[in-house]
Structures are given as structure tokens and as C-alpha cells.
Amino acid sequence: MLDDIISARKAHFADGVQTVMRGHENRSRRVVLMKGNLVSNGRSESRGISARVTKNGRCGFASIASYTPEDAETVLKAATENAVFIDKRAKAPRITYPALPYAEIPVNRPIVDTEQKRLIEAVKALDDYIAGKYPDLLSRTVVYTEDSQDKIIVTSDAASGHVTYPRCYIYVMMTAESDSGAPVELFEAFGGAGSFDDNFSDLSSMYPDIEKLYRQLMDKKHGIYAEAGNKAVILGGFMSGMLSHEAVGHTVEADLVMGGSVAGPNLNKQVAAECITLVDFANVAFGKTAPLPVYLDDEGTVAKDVVLIENGILTGFMNSRDTAQRFGMEPLGNARAWAFNDEPLIRMRNTCIVPGRYSLEEMIESIDDGYYLISSGNGQADLTGEFMFGVTMGYEIKKGKLGRALLDTTVSGIAFDMLKTVDMVSENVTWSSSGFCGKKQMMPVGMGGPEIKCRINIGGR
């Protein structure tokens, strides 16, 4: 955990400017076993200080890759000089964004540095279990991965605090031989926010989900190709979460709206069916702690939920303090930086479609000929909302019942058009929080949703 050498610098903040200082440490741990062989065993850490000073709406930024009181003074002085320099040479004045309510955000959870030996032993024990339980696999890989951010944030005109974001996961990857002789594979990520002991004190708790993964793989080895076309489908919670993040979430980030995203001209218009409400949750969702809770962003804004789509109407954007002023909206804590030398960008936190009232069984029964698409290994979208996602696990639906498993395929469409076809939303929510968003900087994000029934373009052979 970082020692607080940042708070004392507040006494040196210059008058007439807006200042944010951040002490910031990132750590990562990774262990990989492939068919019982240790092929990767790594640890890394980075630490530094940054300061962003804003004068008349013009920002100066500086950072340093070390962490001492003297370094803090150096960075603060450099950022202040940069802001003054830029302001003097600016051709047009800009209005300073308004101050935010003051608050002190306490440490939300400790970051625990688990001994690397324990990580290797856990991965080895899980690999031994899989090897003994499922000897017919062509290949297996078990990966432990951990990353954390530790930040001390001090501001002149907003909130301050010490916030931590640890998370860890174990990936289980399985490969089998299909009926055609080609390999088929599936993977599952286990874990979430917190340290090793928070998530993996009892490895046997993973066994039922590993069994489910194996059963799906056995179904997939006998799988068929989907029939290409515009089909009635049920997107599983993982798939609806990816859609929420990639195809919708990025279009409603205010900096990308300014860059010409499809969301700009659609504000306050219908972009989805009335049964669709989409929220970027800060730290609590549906009465529980969100998968990757955020309490304070890197501009000193206390994090609150952002309602993006409400009953099918596009109602808002995710903002920084600067874009919130431009759009006449409230900043709600979406400006985050990955490393000490990164400036904060508008980022998602835990983006999720709100659940509805139907059971999955009712949704399946409503489809005569279609597909239930469960998981994806990749996806991409652009600022028009056009998307294409790979589908790694799914089943056909025939006369209201699940049929054969699918081999890998793709789905595509335009998000706001596709969301208007949704006519059923399940009462379940499935979260995914193991990935990174790659918008210029890496950033841990949570995404999720219920099953949704819609029409979508699906690829074939």
C-alpha cells in the first residue's frame, strides 16, 4: 500500500488554478501452466506521481517515475508552469469548470501481496485436478492473473481520497477434438475484485463450474454450423454485456461523442426497445457491490451511477469534468487513468443492461427456430454502433427447445437498430470483470446483463 506523501503537497497548490495530484502504483502477477508445464511466472510493479493543473480551462500535466516528497514538489511545479505557459498562449478563453463538493474517500480494501509460491501451488493443484478428472482433453491451460491500482488523489476543488482496485482471476482453458478432427476450445474466468484469499481460498468451489465448462466443450465437439442470416436469438448475459460495452458504451463516452459518435444526434431519442435500460454503475448494482467498484475518479469526482438509456431513450453520456461542462451535464466519476503517467480519460466502470421479468426458459420457449448464444472470445465495434462479435458457445433452438451446440460463429449488426428488436429481457444478470478496455490506455472494467431476445445477423459456415 502507498504511503501518503501527497496530501501534504496541498499546502503548496497555487492560487487561481485547479489542481489534482495523484500518487499511483500498479502491480501485476501472472502464472501460466500449459499441460502441467510452468511456461510463465512473472511479477511487475510501477510507481510514480502525476499532477494536472488547470488555469482558465487550459491543462498542464507532468509526471515522474519515482515516489518521494521531493518528486512530488517537482511534479507540482512542472505541471503548474505548463498550465501557465499554455494559458498565456491560448487564442480563445475557456471557462473554468465549477468546483465539486469536498469529500474524503477512505481506503476501500487493502492490497495484499500474496507470495508467488502460493499462486504457483494453486494453479498446479487445479491443473492436477483437471488432468485427473478429464483425461480425454487434447490440451488444458490454467492461468492465474492479478492486477491492482493503488491511488492517492488530492485536489484543490473536489474530493480527495485513497482508493484501491485489486482483482485476480484464474482462467481455465480446455481443448478437445471435434467430430471433424479439428480442435475446439472453450475457456472460463473465475475470480473478481479483491486478493487471492478473497477469491481462491477454496479451489473446490470452482469444480462445479469447471464441470459445466467441460460439458459444454463435449457438446461443442459434436457441434454444427449456424445457418447464416437474420435470426431470432437469445443473447446470454456475457454477450449482452459485451454489446453494452463495445457497441453502445463507447458511443456514449462524451469525448467520443465530440469525435462524432452516433450517440450525439440521438440524445433524448429512442435508440432501443422500451424494455431496455442501460446503466454504468459506480460501486453498487442491484443491491450488491458492483464487480469492480469505483468510489472516486482521478479528477476527484465522487463516483455515481450514470443512466445511459432509460426505457429505450438515450438519456445521457459518461463525462469528465471538462465534457460535463460542455454538455451541461453532471460529472459522475468516469475519468480514470491506468498508470501514473497517464492523464485521465472517460472510461466505463460496470456497464449493464437492467434485468427484466422473464425466465430464460420462457424466452427459449418463445422461439420456434433460432439460437441461444452464450459466450464470446472477441469483438469489435466503431462509433457508428456497428459491431461484430465472435461466438464461442451457443445452441440452436428448435420449436422452443435447446438443440445441438454450435461451432464458432459471428454475430453482427448496428447496436441501436438491433436493440429496437428486443422484446424479452430475463430476470438474471451475468457479470464479466476479467478483461481490460483498450481505449488508448488499458483499464479494468466490468460489464454484464441479462439474457435478451432480439433479432441479429449471424454468420454461417
N, C-alpha and C positions, 0 to 999 in steps of 0.2 A: 504494500500500500504506500502511496506517496505521502511524504511529509509535507506539511503545508508551509511552503516558503512564499506563497503567492499573496495571501491575504494582507501581509504587512506592506506590500507594494501599493495598496490602495491609497495610502497617505501621500504617495508621490504622483498620483494621477494629475494631469494638468487641468486647469480650469478651462471651460469653454469648449471641451471636446468630450466625446463619448468613448469610453474605454472598456475593453474586455481583455482580461488576461487569463491564460489557460496553462496550467501545468498538466502534462499529459503523458501517460505511459501506456504502451501497447505491449502485450505478451502473446506468444503463441506456442503451442505444444502439438506435436504430431508423431504418431507411431503407426506403422503400416506392417501388417503380416499378410503375405500372399502365399497361400497353400502351406501355411505353417512356417514360412521363412520371413525373418525380420528384414524388410527391404528399406525401411525409413525410420529414423529415430532422431527427431530434431526439436530444438528449443530456440526461441529468439525473443529478444526484448529491444524496445526502443523507447527513449525518454527525452523530453525536451519541453521548452516553454515557447509560447507564442503570445503576441499582443496584437490587437486590432484597435486602432484609434480612428475615430470618425470626426471630421471637422466640416460643418456645413454640408453634410451628406457625402463627403469625399473620404474614402477609407485609405489608411496606411496600415500595412501589415508587416510584421517581422517575426522571425522565429530563430531558435538556436537549439542545437542538438546536445544540450547538457542541462544540468539542473542544480544550480546554486543561486543564492541570493544575488550575487554579482551578475550572473547571467540574466536574472530577471530584470535587474536595473538596465542592463544593456539593451535588452529586447524592448522594454518600455520606451526608452529614449529613442531608439531607431524607428519604432512604429509611429511615435508622435512626430518626429521630424518628417517622416514620409507623408503623413496626413497634411501637415502644414505646407509642405512643398507642393503637393497635388492641388490643395485648395487655392494656393496663390496663382496657379497657372490654369485653373478651370475657366472655361469660356462662359459658362452659364451657371447661375446659382442653383443650388438644390436645397430643399427644406430638410432640416434635421428631423429624423423620426422621433416621435414622442417617447418620453420616459415610460418605463413599465413599473408596476408595483414591486416594491422591495420584498424579498423573502430570502430565508436561509434554508437551503435544502440539505438535510443531513445525509450521511453515507447510507445508501440503501441496502448494501450487503458487502461483506468482506470478500476480497480476492485471496484465495488460498492456493499456495504454490505446492501442489501435490508432488511428491517425489516421483521422478521419472520411472524408477524401478516399478512402482505400483502400477503405473499406466501400462507398462510392457507386460506385467504379470496378468493384468485384467484382460488385455487383448489376447494373450496366449491362452488363458483359460477359456475364453469364449470361442476361440478358434478350435481348441481341442474338443469342445462340446459339439460344434457344428460338424467337424470331421467325423466324430464317432456316431452322431445321430443321422447324418445324411451322407453316407459313403458313395452314393451314386452321382454326386455332383462332379462336373468336369473341373470346376475351379471354384475357389472361395477366397475372398479378401475381407479382412477385418481392419478397420481404420479407426484410431482414436484421434480426435482433433479438438483443440481447445484454443479459444482466443478471448482476450479481455481488454477492456479500455478502462483506465483509471484517470479521472479528470477532476482537477480543482479549478473552478471557474469563479472569477471575481470581476464584478462590473461596477461602473460608476453610476449607472442609472437604471439598473434592472436587478434581477435576482442573482444570488451567488450560491455556491454550494460545492460539495464534494460528492461526485456521483461515480458509480462503478457499473460496468457492464460485462460480467463474466458469463461465459456459456461454454458447454462442452457436449460432444456427441460421439457416439460410436456408430460407424457405418458398417453394415453387413451387406456384402455383395456376393451373389450366387450365380453360377453359370451352369447350364445343362445343355444337353444335345437335343435338338428338335427332331421331329419325325423325318425332316428332310436331310438331317445330318449337320445342319448349320447350328452354331451356338446361339442360345437365347439366354438373356440375363435379366436380373432384377436386383434392386437394392432397397434398403430401408435405413433411415437415420433414426437413432434413438438418443434421447437426451434433451437438453434445453438450457435455460438460464441457470446459472449457479456453477459450483465447482464439481470436481469428480465425486466427492462423497454425497453431494446433493442428488446426483443423478444415478450413480452406479455403485452404491453400497451393497446392493443385492443383484448380481448379474442374472440370477434365475428368474427375476421378474420379466426379463426380456424373452424368455423361452417361448411363451405362447405366441408372441408376435413374430418370432423367427419361424415358428412352425407355420403360421399363416403365410409368411413370405415364401417358404418352401412349397406350400400347396399351390400358391398362385403360379410359381415357376413351373411346377409339374403340369398345371393346366395350360400354361403358355407353350410348353414344348410340343403339345398337340394342337396348337392354335391355328387359326385360319386368318386369311387376309380380309380386312373390311371391304365392303362394297363401296366404291367411291361415289360421292355425290353429296347433296344437301340432305341431311338426315335428322330425324328426331333423336336426340341423345340426352343422357343424364351425365353431366359433368360432376365427378366426385369433388369432395371438399378441397383436395390438393389442387385439382385442375381449376376450380373456381377461384381459389386463392391466387394462382399464377395469373389468371386472367385479370383479377383485381389489381395486382401489382404491375404487371408488364403492359397490358393493353389499355388500362384505364388510369391507374395510379400515376404513371409518368406524364400522361397528358394533362393532369390537373396539378402538377407542380408548377408554381407560379412563374419560376424562371423559364420553364419550357413553354408555358402559355405565352410569355413575352416573346419567345422564339418562334411562335406561330402554330402551336399545337391546336388540334381540332377542338379542344375544350373552350378556347377563348370565345368564339362566337356562339357557343352553346350554353353559356352560363344562364341559369334560370329557365332553361328549356328542357323538354322531355328528351332524355337520352337512353331510357331503359323502361321496361315494363313497371307498372305501379308496385309490383311485389318486390322490387329491388331497392334496397337501401345499402349504401356503401360508406363505411366509416374508417378513418385512420385513427386507431385507438392509441392513446398515450401510454397508460400503465395499467388500466383496469378494463376488462372486456367481459360483458355478460356476468358480472358479479364476481369475477375471478381475476387474479393478477394476469396481465397480458403476457404472452410468451417471452417477449423481450421488452420489459417495461422501461420507459424513458420518463424521467421526472423533471429534467432541466436540460434545455438545449444549450448549444455552445455560444449563443448570444445572450444568455441569461434570461431566456423566456421560460417561465414555468409551463410545463407540458400539459396540454389539454387535448381532448378528442376533437377531430375535425370531421364534420359530416360533409361528405363529398357529393353523394347522391342521396336524395330523400324521396321515397315513393316514386322513383323514376325520374325526378327532376334534378339536374345538376345544380347544386346549391353553393358550392364553394371551392376554393383552391387551398393547397398547402403553401405556406408562406414563410419567408424570412421577415425580419423587421422592416427591411427596405421594401420588399414587394408588397407587404401588407399595407404600407402607406400608399404605394402606387395604386393599389386596387381598392382602397378604402375598406380593408378587412382587418380582422384582429389577428396578430401573430399568436400561434398556439404551440410553438415549440418544435418546429420541423427543421431548424437549421443545425446541422451536425457535421463534424469533421472527423475523418478517420484517424489521421496521425497528427502529431504535434505541429508539423509544418504545413498542414492543410488549413485553408480557410473554410469556414462552414458553408455548406451547400444545403439547399432544400432537399430533404430526404424523407421517405416514408418510415414509419415505425412498425405498426401492427395493422395492416390493411386487410379488411374483411367485409364480406357481404353479410348482412344481418340475417339470421335464420328465419325461416317461415313456419308453416304449420303442418306440412305433410311428412309422412314417414317415407323412408326410402322404398319400402315395399309398395306403398300406394303409387309412387312415381313409376316404378318398374311396371306395375300392372296397367298403367295408363298408356303404355307404348306397345303397339302391335308389331312394329318392325323398326328396330333402331339399335342403339348401343349404349352401354354403361362404361364410361371412360374414367379410370381410377387415378392413374398417376402419369407423370411426365418426367423426362430426363433433361429436357432443354426447351427453350422457347425464345422468341424474339418478337418485338413489336416496334412500331415507329410512331411519330407524333400525329399521324392521321388516325391512330387507333387500329390500324391494320396489323394482324398478328398471325403467327404460325407457331404452333407448339407440337413437339413430338409426344406421342402417346406410347408409353412403355407397358401399360397394363390396362386391359379392358375386356369386356364380354359383350357378345351380341345379345340382343333382347328379341325374342320371338313370341308373339301372342301373350305378352305380359309376363314372360318368364325369362330368367337368365339362361343363355345357351353356352356356346363354345367360347373359349378365350380367344383374344386377338393377338396376332403378331404385331410388331411395331408398326405404327402408322403416324399420320399427322392430322391436325385439325387447323383450320384457318378461317379468317373472316375479318370483319370490321366490328370492333367491340360495341360501339353504340348501336349499330344495326342489329347485331346478334342479341344484345341484352333486351331489345324490344320484343324478341320472340319468346322470352322466358314466361312460362305460365304456371310453374310449380317450383317452390323453394322448400327444402327439407328443414326439419326441426333440429338437425345435427349441425355441429361445427367441427371441422378438422383443421388443425393448425400445422404449419410448417415454419420452422425458425432456424434451420441449419445452414441456410445459404447466405450469400452476400449479394447485394445490389452493386452493380459496377458502374454507376453513373459518375464518371471521371475519377472518383475515389471509391475504394471498397467501403461497404457499410453493412453490418449485420442488420437484417430486417426480419420481421415476422409477417406472414401472410396466411390467409385462411378463408374458410367459408363453408357454407352448407352445400349439399348437392343441389344443383339447379337443372331443371328440364328446359331444353331450348332446341333450336334448330341450328346446325352448324355444318360447314363443309368439311368432309372427312376424306382423307386420301385412301387409295386402294393399294393394289399390288405394286 
